[in-house]
Amino acid sequence: MASTCLTFVLGALVLLVVHLINKYSYWKRRGVPTVKGWVPWLGHFLPVLTLRVNASQLLQNMYRDAENSSMTGFYIMTTPALLIREPQLVKTIMLNNFSNFHLNKVKIDFDLDPLLSKNPFFNSGEAWAVGRKRLTYAFSSGRLKMLFVAVHGVCKKLEDFLERRLKSNNNYEVELKSLFSKFTGEVVANAGCGMEGYCFEDNPHPESFDKIGRSILEPSFMNAIANTIIFFVPLLSKILRISFLPKRVDKWIRRIISENLELRRKSATPRNDFLQVMINLEKTEGEALDEEVLASDALSFFLDGFETSSITLSFVGYQLAVHQDVQQRLRDEVLSTIAKHDGTLTFDALKEMTYMDQVINESQRIYPTVGNLTKTCTEEFELQGSDGLCCRVKPGTELYIPINSLHVDPKYWSDPEVFDPDRFDSDRKQSIEKMTFLPFGEGPRMCVGMRMAVLQMKACLATLMRGYKLKLSSRTQLPLKLSASHFLTAPVGGLWVYISKIEK
């Protein structure tokens, strides 16, 4: 009896070992170099699951270790995934053969996140095409010019807020992400829904748009665990009923859209905001207003416009505080351009601020908001690297494009750690290798809200440079270390500066 049990146990162990060897030799059998150090059942993701690093940092380490390969294989738990290291392969996946890799890896469960699941970033097929078409329509040049009126109003609110803070002491210490979340939150409220966002109140409002945004996306231990499960163990998230969007936020966005629509039905005066554009679009298509669709559109505007733009602005502000010469040069451009437009910050004036574009681009190069893009193969395709490496990618295979690694690879950028906005001037930017600068993605799935994001960021920076100076505070922890508890780019301890008024 004992020998039978022993035989059974040994047999089970042998089968388990064979199973693991089969699972974790997937890339070896296909002739693809594999990242070292996998752990049974966890693959290479133990550092992410234990919150030692976030996924983007882990991929960056893998990228560096595989410097002689165009691609390298790794494992997310027991699932094989492919890290793409070569710009030409990135182009193949995101542009040339988009139809083979058109799915984003991250999926949102409709039952758990009904509004978020309609966001073009997460859906596919006809739903993706329709959703993207709607947002593309909303962010056309003519409509952006209309939305700028609201953005300009938020700039005045930012000025008023800073003036109140500087009234008694011309040295206001502030964490940049917190400050810029107020700005982008108010833009979402004013330009998105035509309503007050309460972000610049002296006494915090319980339903301020920046507070709501932080409740969804603020780095925290619980958010990190939830996001890791949603993004990398979706089956477990379905079993545990973990949603990305808190239920209270889902109810909040539905309520403000419902109340907003009721007010607009009673008023004949059209609004100049994103929600009105979406309402007008539905009317031209001859359909009854669908509050579910409009709530989803508003949520997309909220999430796309709030967090990523405030993160980008905070790193731009940090770079300006560190590099005073760049800050002064940018201020000179802002003042001279506004002077040409009769002393008024206008939509056309912002378009002329080309050095500001360079500053934003260079900051995004060093600290991209999104560290990697993920794609899922939908149709078998053979990837061929310039090093002779070939891989026949099967449907369902996950592919990772490490944006942060490509942005600082010395193979494509000289002195990549140096902040140099002139990399993006009219002459030098022509020499930048394609697919090595991807702050908004590329191809058909490129960020549809890019122009709106750039518009609000430039308006915010112009307002700051016009009247204020930034100086780094000692509360900023140097060298910067990125948080492992946020799936986007967030520095540990925050980015702290002193803001002072420029005497005219």
C-alpha positions in Angstrom: 0.0 0.0 0.0 2.8 2.4 1.0 4.7 1.6 -2.2 1.6 2.2 -4.3 1.2 5.7 -2.7 4.8 6.5 -3.2 4.6 5.4 -6.8 1.5 7.6 -7.3 3.2 10.6 -5.7 6.4 10.2 -7.7 4.3 9.8 -10.9 2.4 13.0 -10.1 5.7 14.8 -9.5 7.1 13.6 -12.8 4.0 14.7 -14.6 4.1 18.1 -12.9 7.8 18.5 -13.9 7.1 17.5 -17.5 4.2 20.0 -17.5 6.3 22.8 -16.3 9.1 22.0 -18.7 6.7 22.0 -21.5 5.1 25.3 -20.4 8.4 27.1 -19.9 10.2 25.8 -22.9 7.7 27.4 -25.3 10.2 30.0 -26.6 13.1 27.6 -26.6 11.2 25.2 -28.9 10.7 28.1 -31.3 14.3 29.2 -31.3 13.6 32.5 -29.5 16.0 33.7 -26.7 14.3 33.5 -23.3 14.7 35.8 -20.3 16.4 34.0 -17.4 14.9 33.6 -14.0 11.4 32.3 -14.3 9.5 30.9 -11.2 7.1 28.0 -11.5 3.5 29.2 -12.0 4.6 32.9 -11.7 6.9 33.0 -14.7 9.0 36.2 -14.7 6.3 38.3 -12.9 7.2 37.7 -9.3 8.8 41.2 -8.9 5.5 42.8 -10.2 3.3 40.6 -8.1 5.3 41.4 -5.0 5.3 45.2 -5.9 9.1 45.4 -6.1 8.7 47.0 -9.6 5.9 47.8 -12.0 5.5 46.0 -15.3 7.2 48.7 -17.3 10.3 48.6 -15.1 10.4 44.8 -15.3 10.2 45.0 -19.1 13.0 47.6 -19.2 15.3 45.2 -17.3 14.4 42.5 -19.7 15.1 44.8 -22.6 18.6 45.7 -21.3 19.5 42.0 -20.7 18.6 41.0 -24.2 20.6 43.8 -25.9 21.8 41.5 -28.7 18.4 40.2 -29.8 15.6 41.8 -31.9 13.1 40.1 -29.6 13.0 37.9 -26.5 10.5 35.6 -24.9 9.3 35.7 -21.3 6.3 34.3 -19.2 3.5 36.1 -17.5 2.5 33.4 -15.0 2.4 30.4 -17.4 1.5 32.5 -20.5 4.3 33.0 -23.0 4.8 36.6 -24.1 7.1 38.3 -26.6 9.1 41.5 -25.9 9.8 43.4 -29.1 13.2 45.3 -29.1 13.6 46.5 -32.7 11.9 49.6 -34.2 11.3 47.9 -37.5 9.4 45.1 -35.8 7.4 47.7 -33.9 6.5 49.2 -37.3 5.4 45.8 -38.6 3.1 45.2 -35.6 1.6 48.7 -35.2 1.5 49.8 -38.9 2.4 47.5 -41.7 0.6 44.4 -40.5 -1.9 46.0 -38.1 -4.6 43.6 -39.0 -2.6 40.7 -37.5 -2.0 42.6 -34.2 -5.0 44.9 -33.9 -6.1 43.8 -30.5 -4.8 45.5 -27.3 -4.0 42.9 -24.7 -5.9 44.6 -21.9 -9.5 43.7 -21.9 -12.3 45.1 -19.7 -15.2 42.8 -18.7 -18.5 44.4 -19.8 -20.4 43.0 -16.8 -17.9 44.5 -14.4 -17.1 47.8 -16.2 -20.0 48.5 -18.7 -19.0 52.1 -19.3 -15.3 51.6 -19.5 -15.6 48.6 -21.8 -16.9 51.0 -24.5 -13.7 53.0 -24.5 -11.9 52.5 -27.9 -8.6 51.6 -26.1 -10.2 48.4 -24.6 -12.7 47.2 -27.2 -12.3 45.9 -30.8 -14.0 45.2 -34.0 -17.0 47.3 -35.0 -17.4 48.7 -31.5 -13.8 50.0 -31.6 -14.3 51.5 -35.1 -17.5 53.3 -34.1 -16.1 54.6 -30.8 -12.9 55.8 -32.3 -14.9 57.5 -35.1 -17.0 59.4 -32.6 -13.9 60.6 -30.6 -12.0 61.6 -33.8 -15.0 63.7 -34.8 -15.0 65.4 -31.4 -11.3 66.3 -31.6 -11.2 67.7 -35.1 -9.4 71.1 -35.4 -12.6 73.1 -35.6 -14.0 71.5 -32.5 -10.7 71.8 -30.6 -10.8 75.6 -31.3 -14.3 75.6 -29.7 -13.1 73.6 -26.7 -10.2 76.0 -26.2 -12.6 78.6 -24.9 -13.3 76.4 -21.9 -9.6 75.5 -21.5 -8.8 79.2 -21.5 -11.3 79.7 -18.7 -9.6 77.0 -16.7 -6.2 78.9 -17.2 -7.8 81.9 -15.5 -9.0 79.7 -12.6 -5.4 78.4 -12.2 -4.1 81.9 -12.1 -6.6 82.9 -9.5 -5.7 79.9 -7.4 -2.0 80.7 -7.5 -2.6 84.3 -6.8 -4.5 83.4 -3.6 -1.6 81.1 -2.5 1.0 83.8 -3.2 -0.9 86.6 -1.6 1.0 86.4 1.7 4.1 84.6 0.6 5.7 84.7 -2.8 7.1 81.1 -2.5 4.3 78.5 -2.8 5.5 75.0 -2.3 3.4 72.4 -4.1 3.5 68.8 -5.4 3.1 69.2 -9.2 0.9 66.2 -9.8 -1.5 67.5 -7.2 -1.6 70.9 -8.8 -1.9 69.7 -12.4 -4.6 67.3 -11.4 -6.7 70.3 -10.4 -6.1 71.8 -13.8 -6.9 68.7 -15.9 -9.8 67.8 -13.6 -11.3 71.3 -14.2 -10.7 71.0 -18.0 -12.6 67.7 -18.0 -15.5 69.3 -16.1 -15.6 72.6 -18.1 -14.6 71.5 -21.6 -16.0 68.0 -21.2 -19.3 68.5 -19.5 -19.8 72.2 -19.4 -20.1 72.2 -15.6 -18.1 73.3 -12.6 -15.4 70.9 -11.5 -14.7 72.4 -8.0 -11.0 71.6 -8.4 -9.6 75.0 -7.4 -11.8 75.5 -4.3 -10.0 76.7 -1.1 -12.2 74.3 0.9 -12.1 70.8 -0.8 -15.3 69.9 -2.4 -16.5 66.3 -1.9 -17.3 65.8 -5.6 -14.4 67.8 -7.1 -13.3 66.2 -10.4 -9.7 65.9 -9.3 -10.7 64.1 -6.1 -12.8 61.6 -8.1 -10.0 61.1 -10.5 -7.5 60.4 -7.7 -9.9 57.8 -6.2 -9.6 55.8 -9.4 -6.0 56.2 -10.3 -4.0 57.2 -7.2 -1.0 55.0 -6.5 -1.8 52.8 -3.5 -1.2 49.2 -2.4 -4.9 48.1 -3.0 -5.1 49.8 -6.4 -1.8 48.2 -7.4 -3.1 44.7 -6.4 -6.4 45.3 -8.2 -4.8 46.6 -11.4 -2.2 43.8 -11.5 -5.0 41.2 -11.3 -7.2 43.0 -13.9 -4.3 43.5 -16.4 -2.4 40.2 -15.9 -4.8 37.7 -14.3 -8.1 38.7 -15.9 -9.7 35.3 -15.1 -9.1 35.9 -11.4 -10.6 39.4 -11.7 -13.8 38.0 -13.1 -14.0 35.4 -10.3 -13.3 38.0 -7.6 -15.6 40.5 -9.3 -12.8 43.2 -9.4 -13.7 46.2 -11.5 -11.3 48.9 -12.7 -13.9 51.6 -12.1 -15.3 51.8 -8.6 -19.1 51.4 -8.6 -19.6 54.8 -6.9 -17.7 56.5 -9.8 -19.8 54.6 -12.3 -23.0 55.9 -10.6 -21.5 59.4 -10.3 -20.7 59.7 -14.0 -24.1 58.4 -15.0 -25.8 60.9 -12.6 -24.0 64.0 -13.8 -24.7 63.1 -17.4 -28.4 62.4 -16.7 -28.7 65.7 -14.8 -26.7 67.6 -17.5 -29.0 66.3 -20.2 -32.1 67.3 -18.3 -30.8 70.9 -18.0 -30.0 71.0 -21.7 -33.4 69.8 -22.6 -34.8 72.8 -20.7 -32.4 75.3 -22.3 -32.3 76.2 -26.0 -28.8 77.7 -25.6 -26.2 75.3 -27.0 -23.0 74.6 -25.1 -19.5 74.7 -26.4 -18.2 71.5 -24.8 -17.4 67.9 -25.6 -20.8 66.6 -24.4 -22.6 69.0 -26.7 -20.5 67.7 -29.6 -21.5 64.1 -28.8 -25.2 65.1 -28.5 -25.1 66.9 -31.8 -23.4 63.9 -33.4 -26.2 61.6 -32.3 -28.8 64.0 -33.6 -27.1 64.2 -37.0 -27.2 60.4 -37.1 -30.9 60.5 -36.5 -30.8 58.5 -33.3 -32.4 59.1 -29.9 -30.0 60.2 -27.3 -28.5 57.1 -25.6 -27.5 58.1 -22.0 -25.3 55.0 -21.7 -23.3 55.9 -24.8 -23.0 59.5 -23.7 -21.9 58.5 -20.2 -19.3 56.2 -21.7 -18.1 59.1 -24.0 -17.8 61.4 -20.9 -15.9 58.7 -19.0 -13.5 58.3 -21.9 -12.9 62.1 -22.0 -12.4 62.0 -18.2 -9.9 59.2 -18.0 -8.0 60.2 -21.2 -7.8 63.8 -20.3 -7.3 63.7 -16.5 -4.5 61.4 -15.5 -2.1 61.1 -18.4 -2.0 64.8 -19.1 -1.5 65.7 -15.4 1.4 63.2 -15.2 3.0 64.6 -18.3 2.7 68.2 -17.0 4.2 67.2 -13.7 7.3 65.8 -15.3 7.6 68.8 -17.7 7.3 71.1 -14.6 10.0 69.1 -12.9 12.4 69.4 -15.9 11.7 73.2 -16.1 12.5 73.5 -12.4 15.7 71.6 -12.8 16.8 73.3 -16.0 16.4 77.0 -15.4 17.9 77.9 -18.8 15.2 75.9 -20.6 12.5 77.5 -18.4 13.7 81.0 -19.4 13.9 80.1 -23.0 10.4 78.8 -22.9 9.1 81.8 -21.0 10.7 84.1 -23.7 8.8 82.2 -26.4 5.5 82.3 -24.5 5.8 86.1 -23.9 6.9 87.0 -27.4 4.2 84.8 -29.0 1.4 86.2 -26.8 2.6 89.8 -27.5 2.1 89.1 -31.3 -1.5 88.2 -30.5 -2.3 91.5 -28.8 -1.4 90.2 -25.3 -4.0 87.4 -25.4 -3.4 83.6 -25.1 -5.2 82.3 -28.1 -5.6 79.0 -29.9 -3.4 80.1 -32.8 -0.8 81.5 -30.4 -0.4 78.0 -28.8 0.1 76.5 -32.2 3.0 78.8 -32.8 4.9 77.8 -29.6 7.2 75.3 -31.2 9.8 75.3 -28.5 7.1 74.3 -26.0 6.4 71.3 -28.3 10.1 70.4 -28.0 10.1 70.7 -24.2 7.0 68.5 -23.9 8.4 65.9 -26.4 11.7 65.6 -24.6 10.1 65.3 -21.2 7.8 62.5 -22.6 10.9 60.8 -24.1 12.6 60.5 -20.7 9.4 59.9 -18.7 6.6 58.5 -20.9 3.3 58.3 -19.1 2.7 54.8 -20.4 5.8 52.6 -20.2 4.7 49.9 -22.6 2.1 48.9 -25.2 0.6 45.5 -25.4 -0.8 43.7 -28.4 -2.4 40.3 -29.1 -1.8 38.4 -32.2 -5.1 37.7 -34.1 -3.7 36.0 -37.2 -0.5 33.9 -37.5 2.4 36.0 -38.7 6.2 35.5 -39.0 8.3 38.3 -37.4 11.8 38.6 -38.8 14.4 40.6 -37.0 17.4 42.3 -38.6 19.6 39.9 -36.5 18.2 37.0 -38.5 15.9 35.9 -35.7 12.5 34.6 -36.9 9.5 33.8 -34.9 6.1 32.5 -36.2 3.7 34.2 -33.8 0.6 32.2 -33.1 -2.9 33.8 -32.6 -3.4 34.7 -28.9 0.2 35.4 -28.3 0.8 38.6 -26.3 3.4 41.1 -27.6 4.9 43.9 -25.5 6.4 47.1 -27.0 8.6 48.7 -24.3 8.2 52.4 -24.9 10.3 53.6 -22.0 13.2 51.4 -23.2 13.1 52.5 -26.8 13.0 56.1 -25.6 16.3 55.9 -23.8 18.2 53.3 -25.8 21.7 54.8 -26.6 21.5 53.0 -29.9 18.9 55.5 -31.1 19.6 58.5 -28.8 22.9 60.2 -28.0 23.3 60.9 -24.3 19.7 59.6 -23.7 19.7 60.5 -20.0 20.3 64.2 -20.8 17.3 66.5 -21.0 17.8 68.3 -24.4 14.6 69.7 -26.0 16.7 70.6 -29.1 16.6 67.0 -30.1 13.1 67.8 -31.4 13.9 71.0 -33.3 13.0 71.3 -37.0 16.4 70.0 -38.1 17.4 67.3 -35.6 14.0 65.7 -35.3 14.3 64.5 -39.0 17.1 62.2 -37.9 15.0 60.5 -35.1 14.5 56.8 -36.1 10.9 56.0 -36.7 9.2 54.0 -33.9 11.7 55.0 -31.2 9.5 57.8 -29.9 5.9 56.6 -29.1 4.4 58.8 -26.3 0.9 58.5 -27.8 1.4 55.2 -29.5 1.3 54.8 -33.3 -0.9 53.5 -36.1 -4.6 53.1 -36.2 -4.8 52.7 -32.4 -2.8 55.9 -31.7 -4.2 57.9 -28.9 -7.3 59.6 -30.3 -7.2 62.4 -27.7 -3.6 63.4 -28.5 -4.4 66.8 -29.9 -6.8 67.7 -27.0 -4.1 66.5 -24.5 -1.4 68.7 -26.2 -3.8 71.7 -26.3 -4.6 71.6 -22.6 -0.9 71.0 -21.6 0.3 73.9 -23.7 -2.3 76.2 -22.4 -1.4 75.3 -18.8 2.3 75.7 -19.4 1.8 79.0 -21.2 -0.2 80.3 -18.2 2.6 79.3 -15.8 5.5 80.6 -17.9 3.8 83.9 -18.5 3.5 84.9 -14.9 5.4 82.4 -12.6 8.7 80.8 -12.0 9.3 77.2 -10.9 12.2 76.2 -8.6 12.9 72.6 -7.4 12.1 71.9 -3.7 14.3 69.7 -1.6 11.2 67.6 -0.8 11.7 66.0 -4.3 13.6 62.8 -3.7 16.6 62.6 -6.0 17.5 60.7 -8.0 13.9 60.0 -9.0 12.6 56.5 -8.3 9.4 55.3 -10.0 6.6 53.8 -7.9 5.9 50.1 -8.2 2.3 50.6 -7.2 1.2 52.5 -10.2 0.7 51.1 -13.7 1.5 54.6 -15.1 4.7 56.6 -14.4 4.7 58.0 -10.9 7.7 59.1 -8.9 8.1 58.0 -5.3 7.5 61.0 -3.0 6.1 63.2 -5.7 7.6 66.1 -7.6 7.8 69.2 -5.4 8.6 72.7 -6.5 8.4 76.3 -5.3 6.2 78.6 -7.5 6.8 82.3 -7.3 5.3 85.2 -9.1 7.4 87.1 -11.7 7.4 90.8 -11.0 6.6 92.7 -14.2 
